[in-house]
Amino acid sequence: MLTDSLRRGMHLGREGQLAAEGAVALLYRYSRRTLAELIRAGREWEEETSLPIRRRRVNMDDEGS
């Protein structure tokens, strides 16, 4: 009975370890994907909301000199 309980405890411990490692792996993948998505969304936002570049008019003839 003791060996059966020990074996069951080791099995549950191993499953707990695998679950924890899987959770960390998923969080790592999710965070990298989310970061890339946030950066892309930020660039799109800048493109959509940025003001057009103002250009100065330069007089091409010599009237002002």
PyMOL Python script that loads the backbone (N, CA, C, O; Angstrom):
from pymol import cmd

cmd.read_pdbstr("""\
ATOM      1  N   MET A   1       0.824  -1.193   0.000  1.00  0.00           N
ATOM      2  CA  MET A   1       0.000   0.000   0.000  1.00  0.00           C
ATOM      3  C   MET A   1       0.872   1.262   0.000  1.00  0.00           C
ATOM      4  O   MET A   1       0.533   2.255  -0.645  1.00  0.00           O
ATOM      5  N   LEU A   2       1.987   1.218   0.722  1.00  0.00           N
ATOM      6  CA  LEU A   2       2.895   2.365   0.776  1.00  0.00           C
ATOM      7  C   LEU A   2       3.527   2.625  -0.589  1.00  0.00           C
ATOM      8  O   LEU A   2       3.656   3.778  -1.001  1.00  0.00           O
ATOM      9  N   THR A   3       3.921   1.567  -1.292  1.00  0.00           N
ATOM     10  CA  THR A   3       4.526   1.753  -2.622  1.00  0.00           C
ATOM     11  C   THR A   3       3.509   2.302  -3.615  1.00  0.00           C
ATOM     12  O   THR A   3       3.855   3.095  -4.491  1.00  0.00           O
ATOM     13  N   ASP A   4       2.254   1.879  -3.477  1.00  0.00           N
ATOM     14  CA  ASP A   4       1.207   2.388  -4.360  1.00  0.00           C
ATOM     15  C   ASP A   4       0.977   3.882  -4.117  1.00  0.00           C
ATOM     16  O   ASP A   4       0.827   4.649  -5.067  1.00  0.00           O
ATOM     17  N   SER A   5       0.951   4.290  -2.861  1.00  0.00           N
ATOM     18  CA  SER A   5       0.782   5.711  -2.527  1.00  0.00           C
ATOM     19  C   SER A   5       1.987   6.522  -2.992  1.00  0.00           C
ATOM     20  O   SER A   5       1.838   7.647  -3.470  1.00  0.00           O
ATOM     21  N   LEU A   6       3.179   5.948  -2.851  1.00  0.00           N
ATOM     22  CA  LEU A   6       4.393   6.630  -3.291  1.00  0.00           C
ATOM     23  C   LEU A   6       4.393   6.798  -4.807  1.00  0.00           C
ATOM     24  O   LEU A   6       4.727   7.862  -5.328  1.00  0.00           O
ATOM     25  N   ARG A   7       4.014   5.733  -5.504  1.00  0.00           N
ATOM     26  CA  ARG A   7       3.951   5.785  -6.969  1.00  0.00           C
ATOM     27  C   ARG A   7       2.916   6.816  -7.426  1.00  0.00           C
ATOM     28  O   ARG A   7       3.173   7.580  -8.357  1.00  0.00           O
ATOM     29  N   ARG A   8       1.756   6.841  -6.780  1.00  0.00           N
ATOM     30  CA  ARG A   8       0.706   7.801  -7.130  1.00  0.00           C
ATOM     31  C   ARG A   8       1.181   9.231  -6.854  1.00  0.00           C
ATOM     32  O   ARG A   8       0.920  10.139  -7.643  1.00  0.00           O
ATOM     33  N   GLY A   9       1.871   9.422  -5.743  1.00  0.00           N
ATOM     34  CA  GLY A   9       2.405  10.744  -5.417  1.00  0.00           C
ATOM     35  C   GLY A   9       3.440  11.205  -6.419  1.00  0.00           C
ATOM     36  O   GLY A   9       3.452  12.377  -6.797  1.00  0.00           O
ATOM     37  N   MET A  10       4.314  10.305  -6.861  1.00  0.00           N
ATOM     38  CA  MET A  10       5.319  10.661  -7.875  1.00  0.00           C
ATOM     39  C   MET A  10       4.645  10.999  -9.199  1.00  0.00           C
ATOM     40  O   MET A  10       5.043  11.931  -9.896  1.00  0.00           O
ATOM     41  N   HIS A  11       3.616  10.224  -9.530  1.00  0.00           N
ATOM     42  CA  HIS A  11       2.888  10.478 -10.782  1.00  0.00           C
ATOM     43  C   HIS A  11       2.213  11.855 -10.753  1.00  0.00           C
ATOM     44  O   HIS A  11       2.285  12.608 -11.724  1.00  0.00           O
ATOM     45  N   LEU A  12       1.563  12.173  -9.642  1.00  0.00           N
ATOM     46  CA  LEU A  12       0.917  13.482  -9.520  1.00  0.00           C
ATOM     47  C   LEU A  12       1.948  14.609  -9.517  1.00  0.00           C
ATOM     48  O   LEU A  12       1.703  15.681 -10.072  1.00  0.00           O
ATOM     49  N   GLY A  13       3.085  14.368  -8.901  1.00  0.00           N
ATOM     50  CA  GLY A  13       4.151  15.366  -8.903  1.00  0.00           C
ATOM     51  C   GLY A  13       4.663  15.634 -10.308  1.00  0.00           C
ATOM     52  O   GLY A  13       4.898  16.779 -10.695  1.00  0.00           O
ATOM     53  N   ARG A  14       4.833  14.541 -11.072  1.00  0.00           N
ATOM     54  CA  ARG A  14       5.297  14.679 -12.463  1.00  0.00           C
ATOM     55  C   ARG A  14       4.262  15.423 -13.302  1.00  0.00           C
ATOM     56  O   ARG A  14       4.622  16.294 -14.095  1.00  0.00           O
ATOM     57  N   GLU A  15       2.994  15.096 -13.139  1.00  0.00           N
ATOM     58  CA  GLU A  15       1.953  15.800 -13.879  1.00  0.00           C
ATOM     59  C   GLU A  15       1.894  17.273 -13.494  1.00  0.00           C
ATOM     60  O   GLU A  15       1.661  18.132 -14.344  1.00  0.00           O
ATOM     61  N   GLY A  16       2.104  17.563 -12.220  1.00  0.00           N
ATOM     62  CA  GLY A  16       2.154  18.956 -11.780  1.00  0.00           C
ATOM     63  C   GLY A  16       3.314  19.699 -12.405  1.00  0.00           C
ATOM     64  O   GLY A  16       3.177  20.853 -12.809  1.00  0.00           O
ATOM     65  N   GLN A  17       4.471  19.032 -12.487  1.00  0.00           N
ATOM     66  CA  GLN A  17       5.645  19.642 -13.120  1.00  0.00           C
ATOM     67  C   GLN A  17       5.372  19.923 -14.595  1.00  0.00           C
ATOM     68  O   GLN A  17       5.674  21.006 -15.096  1.00  0.00           O
ATOM     69  N   LEU A  18       4.799  18.938 -15.286  1.00  0.00           N
ATOM     70  CA  LEU A  18       4.486  19.129 -16.709  1.00  0.00           C
ATOM     71  C   LEU A  18       3.466  20.244 -16.917  1.00  0.00           C
ATOM     72  O   LEU A  18       3.579  21.020 -17.866  1.00  0.00           O
ATOM     73  N   ALA A  19       2.488  20.328 -16.051  1.00  0.00           N
ATOM     74  CA  ALA A  19       1.483  21.387 -16.157  1.00  0.00           C
ATOM     75  C   ALA A  19       2.130  22.757 -15.951  1.00  0.00           C
ATOM     76  O   ALA A  19       1.815  23.710 -16.664  1.00  0.00           O
ATOM     77  N   ALA A  20       3.029  22.853 -14.979  1.00  0.00           N
ATOM     78  CA  ALA A  20       3.712  24.125 -14.718  1.00  0.00           C
ATOM     79  C   ALA A  20       4.605  24.511 -15.886  1.00  0.00           C
ATOM     80  O   ALA A  20       4.627  25.671 -16.296  1.00  0.00           O
ATOM     81  N   GLU A  21       5.348  23.536 -16.429  1.00  0.00           N
ATOM     82  CA  GLU A  21       6.209  23.826 -17.583  1.00  0.00           C
ATOM     83  C   GLU A  21       5.385  24.226 -18.796  1.00  0.00           C
ATOM     84  O   GLU A  21       5.770  25.126 -19.542  1.00  0.00           O
ATOM     85  N   GLY A  22       4.255  23.560 -18.996  1.00  0.00           N
ATOM     86  CA  GLY A  22       3.379  23.916 -20.114  1.00  0.00           C
ATOM     87  C   GLY A  22       2.804  25.315 -19.957  1.00  0.00           C
ATOM     88  O   GLY A  22       2.692  26.057 -20.933  1.00  0.00           O
ATOM     89  N   ALA A  23       2.440  25.675 -18.737  1.00  0.00           N
ATOM     90  CA  ALA A  23       1.903  27.019 -18.488  1.00  0.00           C
ATOM     91  C   ALA A  23       2.952  28.081 -18.781  1.00  0.00           C
ATOM     92  O   ALA A  23       2.645  29.112 -19.381  1.00  0.00           O
ATOM     93  N   VAL A  24       4.179  27.836 -18.363  1.00  0.00           N
ATOM     94  CA  VAL A  24       5.254  28.800 -18.620  1.00  0.00           C
ATOM     95  C   VAL A  24       5.515  28.912 -20.123  1.00  0.00           C
ATOM     96  O   VAL A  24       5.706  30.011 -20.643  1.00  0.00           O
ATOM     97  N   ALA A  25       5.524  27.780 -20.811  1.00  0.00           N
ATOM     98  CA  ALA A  25       5.743  27.806 -22.261  1.00  0.00           C
ATOM     99  C   ALA A  25       4.640  28.584 -22.970  1.00  0.00           C
ATOM    100  O   ALA A  25       4.918  29.380 -23.867  1.00  0.00           O
ATOM    101  N   LEU A  26       3.390  28.358 -22.572  1.00  0.00           N
ATOM    102  CA  LEU A  26       2.282  29.081 -23.194  1.00  0.00           C
ATOM    103  C   LEU A  26       2.356  30.576 -22.914  1.00  0.00           C
ATOM    104  O   LEU A  26       2.124  31.390 -23.807  1.00  0.00           O
ATOM    105  N   LEU A  27       2.674  30.932 -21.690  1.00  0.00           N
ATOM    106  CA  LEU A  27       2.806  32.352 -21.355  1.00  0.00           C
ATOM    107  C   LEU A  27       3.926  33.006 -22.145  1.00  0.00           C
ATOM    108  O   LEU A  27       3.787  34.138 -22.607  1.00  0.00           O
ATOM    109  N   TYR A  28       5.030  32.301 -22.302  1.00  0.00           N
ATOM    110  CA  TYR A  28       6.159  32.847 -23.064  1.00  0.00           C
ATOM    111  C   TYR A  28       5.770  33.081 -24.512  1.00  0.00           C
ATOM    112  O   TYR A  28       6.025  34.150 -25.066  1.00  0.00           O
ATOM    113  N   ARG A  29       5.150  32.076 -25.126  1.00  0.00           N
ATOM    114  CA  ARG A  29       4.716  32.230 -26.524  1.00  0.00           C
ATOM    115  C   ARG A  29       3.669  33.320 -26.662  1.00  0.00           C
ATOM    116  O   ARG A  29       3.713  34.122 -27.594  1.00  0.00           O
ATOM    117  N   TYR A  30       2.727  33.345 -25.730  1.00  0.00           N
ATOM    118  CA  TYR A  30       1.664  34.340 -25.787  1.00  0.00           C
ATOM    119  C   TYR A  30       2.220  35.743 -25.623  1.00  0.00           C
ATOM    120  O   TYR A  30       1.805  36.661 -26.330  1.00  0.00           O
ATOM    121  N   SER A  31       3.162  35.921 -24.692  1.00  0.00           N
ATOM    122  CA  SER A  31       3.702  37.259 -24.456  1.00  0.00           C
ATOM    123  C   SER A  31       4.502  37.749 -25.653  1.00  0.00           C
ATOM    124  O   SER A  31       4.434  38.931 -25.987  1.00  0.00           O
ATOM    125  N   ARG A  32       5.259  36.872 -26.309  1.00  0.00           N
ATOM    126  CA  ARG A  32       6.013  37.289 -27.491  1.00  0.00           C
ATOM    127  C   ARG A  32       5.074  37.663 -28.621  1.00  0.00           C
ATOM    128  O   ARG A  32       5.293  38.660 -29.309  1.00  0.00           O
ATOM    129  N   ARG A  33       4.039  36.876 -28.815  1.00  0.00           N
ATOM    130  CA  ARG A  33       3.069  37.147 -29.874  1.00  0.00           C
ATOM    131  C   ARG A  33       2.327  38.445 -29.578  1.00  0.00           C
ATOM    132  O   ARG A  33       2.110  39.258 -30.476  1.00  0.00           O
ATOM    133  N   THR A  34       1.942  38.637 -28.335  1.00  0.00           N
ATOM    134  CA  THR A  34       1.214  39.832 -27.943  1.00  0.00           C
ATOM    135  C   THR A  34       2.093  41.067 -28.102  1.00  0.00           C
ATOM    136  O   THR A  34       1.619  42.103 -28.567  1.00  0.00           O
ATOM    137  N   LEU A  35       3.359  40.973 -27.725  1.00  0.00           N
ATOM    138  CA  LEU A  35       4.261  42.115 -27.869  1.00  0.00           C
ATOM    139  C   LEU A  35       4.388  42.509 -29.334  1.00  0.00           C
ATOM    140  O   LEU A  35       4.324  43.693 -29.665  1.00  0.00           O
ATOM    141  N   ALA A  36       4.567  41.536 -30.205  1.00  0.00           N
ATOM    142  CA  ALA A  36       4.681  41.830 -31.633  1.00  0.00           C
ATOM    143  C   ALA A  36       3.387  42.447 -32.158  1.00  0.00           C
ATOM    144  O   ALA A  36       3.418  43.360 -32.983  1.00  0.00           O
ATOM    145  N   GLU A  37       2.257  41.947 -31.680  1.00  0.00           N
ATOM    146  CA  GLU A  37       0.970  42.487 -32.116  1.00  0.00           C
ATOM    147  C   GLU A  37       0.771  43.913 -31.614  1.00  0.00           C
ATOM    148  O   GLU A  37       0.242  44.755 -32.341  1.00  0.00           O
ATOM    149  N   LEU A  38       1.188  44.194 -30.379  1.00  0.00           N
ATOM    150  CA  LEU A  38       1.071  45.547 -29.841  1.00  0.00           C
ATOM    151  C   LEU A  38       1.963  46.531 -30.604  1.00  0.00           C
ATOM    152  O   LEU A  38       1.561  47.665 -30.861  1.00  0.00           O
ATOM    153  N   ILE A  39       3.154  46.101 -30.960  1.00  0.00           N
ATOM    154  CA  ILE A  39       4.061  46.961 -31.724  1.00  0.00           C
ATOM    155  C   ILE A  39       3.455  47.272 -33.090  1.00  0.00           C
ATOM    156  O   ILE A  39       3.478  48.418 -33.540  1.00  0.00           O
ATOM    157  N   ARG A  40       2.917  46.255 -33.740  1.00  0.00           N
ATOM    158  CA  ARG A  40       2.295  46.462 -35.049  1.00  0.00           C
ATOM    159  C   ARG A  40       1.109  47.416 -34.940  1.00  0.00           C
ATOM    160  O   ARG A  40       0.942  48.302 -35.779  1.00  0.00           O
ATOM    161  N   ALA A  41       0.290  47.236 -33.912  1.00  0.00           N
ATOM    162  CA  ALA A  41      -0.860  48.111 -33.720  1.00  0.00           C
ATOM    163  C   ALA A  41      -0.412  49.540 -33.442  1.00  0.00           C
ATOM    164  O   ALA A  41      -1.050  50.487 -33.901  1.00  0.00           O
ATOM    165  N   GLY A  42       0.667  49.706 -32.703  1.00  0.00           N
ATOM    166  CA  GLY A  42       1.191  51.040 -32.439  1.00  0.00           C
ATOM    167  C   GLY A  42       1.675  51.732 -33.703  1.00  0.00           C
ATOM    168  O   GLY A  42       1.446  52.926 -33.894  1.00  0.00           O
ATOM    169  N   ARG A  43       2.336  50.985 -34.552  1.00  0.00           N
ATOM    170  CA  ARG A  43       2.802  51.563 -35.826  1.00  0.00           C
ATOM    171  C   ARG A  43       1.626  51.963 -36.705  1.00  0.00           C
ATOM    172  O   ARG A  43       1.636  53.024 -37.330  1.00  0.00           O
ATOM    173  N   GLU A  44       0.609  51.099 -36.746  1.00  0.00           N
ATOM    174  CA  GLU A  44      -0.584  51.444 -37.532  1.00  0.00           C
ATOM    175  C   GLU A  44      -1.248  52.700 -36.981  1.00  0.00           C
ATOM    176  O   GLU A  44      -1.684  53.561 -37.745  1.00  0.00           O
ATOM    177  N   TRP A  45      -1.325  52.806 -35.666  1.00  0.00           N
ATOM    178  CA  TRP A  45      -1.930  53.977 -35.034  1.00  0.00           C
ATOM    179  C   TRP A  45      -1.162  55.236 -35.404  1.00  0.00           C
ATOM    180  O   TRP A  45      -1.762  56.259 -35.733  1.00  0.00           O
ATOM    181  N   GLU A  46       0.163  55.165 -35.353  1.00  0.00           N
ATOM    182  CA  GLU A  46       0.969  56.329 -35.722  1.00  0.00           C
ATOM    183  C   GLU A  46       0.724  56.729 -37.169  1.00  0.00           C
ATOM    184  O   GLU A  46       0.596  57.915 -37.473  1.00  0.00           O
ATOM    185  N   GLU A  47       0.660  55.754 -38.058  1.00  0.00           N
ATOM    186  CA  GLU A  47       0.426  56.060 -39.464  1.00  0.00           C
ATOM    187  C   GLU A  47      -0.941  56.695 -39.686  1.00  0.00           C
ATOM    188  O   GLU A  47      -1.083  57.608 -40.499  1.00  0.00           O
ATOM    189  N   GLU A  48      -1.937  56.215 -38.966  1.00  0.00           N
ATOM    190  CA  GLU A  48      -3.295  56.731 -39.145  1.00  0.00           C
ATOM    191  C   GLU A  48      -3.479  58.115 -38.532  1.00  0.00           C
ATOM    192  O   GLU A  48      -4.249  58.922 -39.053  1.00  0.00           O
ATOM    193  N   THR A  49      -2.793  58.396 -37.448  1.00  0.00           N
ATOM    194  CA  THR A  49      -3.050  59.632 -36.724  1.00  0.00           C
ATOM    195  C   THR A  49      -1.980  60.703 -36.890  1.00  0.00           C
ATOM    196  O   THR A  49      -2.161  61.830 -36.431  1.00  0.00           O
ATOM    197  N   SER A  50      -0.884  60.374 -37.531  1.00  0.00           N
ATOM    198  CA  SER A  50       0.173  61.378 -37.652  1.00  0.00           C
ATOM    199  C   SER A  50      -0.245  62.462 -38.642  1.00  0.00           C
ATOM    200  O   SER A  50      -0.934  62.204 -39.629  1.00  0.00           O
ATOM    201  N   LEU A  51       0.190  63.665 -38.350  1.00  0.00           N
ATOM    202  CA  LEU A  51      -0.113  64.789 -39.232  1.00  0.00           C
ATOM    203  C   LEU A  51       0.773  64.711 -40.459  1.00  0.00           C
ATOM    204  O   LEU A  51       1.904  64.231 -40.386  1.00  0.00           O
ATOM    205  N   PRO A  52       0.261  65.181 -41.588  1.00  0.00           N
ATOM    206  CA  PRO A  52       1.109  65.179 -42.791  1.00  0.00           C
ATOM    207  C   PRO A  52       2.276  66.138 -42.595  1.00  0.00           C
ATOM    208  O   PRO A  52       2.176  67.120 -41.860  1.00  0.00           O
ATOM    209  N   ILE A  53       3.357  65.843 -43.249  1.00  0.00           N
ATOM    210  CA  ILE A  53       4.546  66.688 -43.152  1.00  0.00           C
ATOM    211  C   ILE A  53       4.270  68.010 -43.854  1.00  0.00           C
ATOM    212  O   ILE A  53       3.855  68.035 -45.013  1.00  0.00           O
ATOM    213  N   ARG A  54       4.506  69.119 -43.133  1.00  0.00           N
ATOM    214  CA  ARG A  54       4.300  70.436 -43.737  1.00  0.00           C
ATOM    215  C   ARG A  54       5.536  70.801 -44.539  1.00  0.00           C
ATOM    216  O   ARG A  54       6.665  70.677 -44.064  1.00  0.00           O
ATOM    217  N   ARG A  55       5.312  71.234 -45.713  1.00  0.00           N
ATOM    218  CA  ARG A  55       6.417  71.647 -46.577  1.00  0.00           C
ATOM    219  C   ARG A  55       6.352  73.161 -46.752  1.00  0.00           C
ATOM    220  O   ARG A  55       5.284  73.730 -46.974  1.00  0.00           O
ATOM    221  N   ARG A  56       7.495  73.788 -46.650  1.00  0.00           N
ATOM    222  CA  ARG A  56       7.558  75.238 -46.881  1.00  0.00           C
ATOM    223  C   ARG A  56       7.644  75.505 -48.371  1.00  0.00           C
ATOM    224  O   ARG A  56       8.313  74.792 -49.119  1.00  0.00           O
ATOM    225  N   ARG A  57       6.967  76.523 -48.765  1.00  0.00           N
ATOM    226  CA  ARG A  57       7.086  76.939 -50.167  1.00  0.00           C
ATOM    227  C   ARG A  57       8.330  77.776 -50.332  1.00  0.00           C
ATOM    228  O   ARG A  57       8.579  78.713 -49.573  1.00  0.00           O
ATOM    229  N   VAL A  58       9.084  77.433 -51.307  1.00  0.00           N
ATOM    230  CA  VAL A  58      10.313  78.169 -51.604  1.00  0.00           C
ATOM    231  C   VAL A  58      10.111  78.866 -52.934  1.00  0.00           C
ATOM    232  O   VAL A  58       9.764  78.232 -53.931  1.00  0.00           O
ATOM    233  N   ASN A  59      10.329  80.180 -52.947  1.00  0.00           N
ATOM    234  CA  ASN A  59      10.189  80.969 -54.153  1.00  0.00           C
ATOM    235  C   ASN A  59      11.376  80.653 -55.063  1.00  0.00           C
ATOM    236  O   ASN A  59      12.530  80.805 -54.663  1.00  0.00           O
ATOM    237  N   MET A  60      11.092  80.222 -56.261  1.00  0.00           N
ATOM    238  CA  MET A  60      12.158  79.807 -57.173  1.00  0.00           C
ATOM    239  C   MET A  60      12.751  80.965 -57.970  1.00  0.00           C
ATOM    240  O   MET A  60      13.852  80.834 -58.505  1.00  0.00           O
ATOM    241  N   ASP A  61      12.051  82.094 -58.065  1.00  0.00           N
ATOM    242  CA  ASP A  61      12.666  83.196 -58.834  1.00  0.00           C
ATOM    243  C   ASP A  61      13.385  84.157 -57.887  1.00  0.00           C
ATOM    244  O   ASP A  61      13.266  84.019 -56.669  1.00  0.00           O
ATOM    245  N   ASP A  62      14.095  85.082 -58.399  1.00  0.00           N
ATOM    246  CA  ASP A  62      14.957  85.960 -57.618  1.00  0.00           C
ATOM    247  C   ASP A  62      14.273  87.246 -57.189  1.00  0.00           C
ATOM    248  O   ASP A  62      14.970  88.241 -56.994  1.00  0.00           O
ATOM    249  N   GLU A  63      12.992  87.292 -57.033  1.00  0.00           N
ATOM    250  CA  GLU A  63      12.287  88.519 -56.669  1.00  0.00           C
ATOM    251  C   GLU A  63      12.652  88.975 -55.268  1.00  0.00           C
ATOM    252  O   GLU A  63      12.763  90.176 -55.026  1.00  0.00           O
ATOM    253  N   GLY A  64      12.837  88.069 -54.362  1.00  0.00           N
ATOM    254  CA  GLY A  64      13.088  88.426 -52.977  1.00  0.00           C
ATOM    255  C   GLY A  64      14.519  88.884 -52.729  1.00  0.00           C
ATOM    256  O   GLY A  64      14.765  89.480 -51.680  1.00  0.00           O
ATOM    257  N   SER A  65      15.472  88.652 -53.613  1.00  0.00           N
ATOM    258  CA  SER A  65      16.861  89.012 -53.345  1.00  0.00           C
ATOM    259  C   SER A  65      17.243  90.334 -53.906  1.00  0.00           C
ATOM    260  O   SER A  65      18.388  90.762 -53.754  1.00  0.00           O
TER     261      SER A  65
END
""", "prot")
cmd.dss("prot")
cmd.show_as("cartoon", "prot")
cmd.util.cbc("prot")
cmd.orient("prot")
